Amino acid sequence: MKKISVVIPAYNEERYIGATLDALLRQDFNREDFEIIVVDNASDDLTASVANVHGADRVLSEMRRGTNRARQTGVEASEGEIIAFLDADCSPGPQWLSRIWEYFQQDRTRMVAVAGPYEYTDDPRLHFMIFQRIAWRVVFPLVSVVMGRMFGRGGVMLGGNFATPRKHLDSLHGLDTTYEFFGDDASIARSFGKIGYVKLDSSLTVESSARRYQREGLIHTNWNYITNYFKVMMR
């Protein structure tokens, strides 16, 4: 049995998946103690081929579209005591897995998962950089405490950067596959809220692509994320 399984859902990610896997292979965590599972979510590009070339232990196919469906497919094939989730365009620092492992070796009452932020290093715009800092240092931690510890809704998490012990996923009978994209991570956090809360650690950062913000705009993209988050949490 592995200590950690890293599950990566991927849809048409041939441009990014290689760098993500390269970053995982540079971890200071013993390579024999973790596995990398990429779930090709009905891609029509070379995502699966690139993943194989860049060192994925297994590349699975999930033809039903939806990030949580792909994640759940990866979970069901995994062997790790801890399940860590990355998005295909996210590159973790070399201590990412070590920090995750250390979190769950301690007695953390009612903490069922740990999540971290994205750092969008490919967008140098000043207002975007300011937004990132305010969001992750002030807004998200506050919302996470209110929704997680006060209302029992899990908290704030990003689906592309979180980890949880397998036993908690088993107790919830897997991930909520209702949402194809927007609302998928909020639904996971809400499910966790049934058994504990999500620890939001601003130092557990992964570099990610700002392509959605660049394509759809900062205001429009955030509006979609925020409204879907509260729709899920308050349903």
Stockholm file with secondary structure:
# STOCKHOLM 1.0

chainA/1-235         MKKISVVIPAYNEERYIGATLDALLRQDFNREDFEIIVVDNASDDLTASVANVHGADRVLSEMRRGTNRARQTGVEASEGEIIAFLDADCSPGPQWLSRIWEYFQQDRTRMVAVAGPYEYTDDPRLHFMIFQRIAWRVVFPLVSVVMGRMFGRGGVMLGGNFATPRKHLDSLHGLDTTYEFFGDDASIARSFGKIGYVKLDSSLTVESSARRYQREGLIHTNWNYITNYFKVMMR
#=GR chainA/1-235 SS CCSEEEEEEESSCTTTHHHHHHHHHTCSSCGGGEEEEEEECSCSSSHHHHHHHTTCSEEEECCSCCHHHHHHHHHHHCCCSEEEEECTTCEECTTHHHHHHHHTTSCCTTEEEEECCEEETTCCCHHHHHHHHHIIIIIHHHHHHIIIIISCSCCCCCTTEEEEEHHHHHHTTSCCCSCSSTTHHHHHHHHHTTTCEEEECTTSCEEECCHHHHHHCHHHHHHHHHHHHHHHHHC
#=GC SS_cons         CCSEEEEEEESSCTTTHHHHHHHHHTCSSCGGGEEEEEEECSCSSSHHHHHHHTTCSEEEECCSCCHHHHHHHHHHHCCCSEEEEECTTCEECTTHHHHHHHHTTSCCTTEEEEECCEEETTCCCHHHHHHHHHIIIIIHHHHHHIIIIISCSCCCCCTTEEEEEHHHHHHTTSCCCSCSSTTHHHHHHHHHTTTCEEEECTTSCEEECCHHHHHHCHHHHHHHHHHHHHHHHHC
//
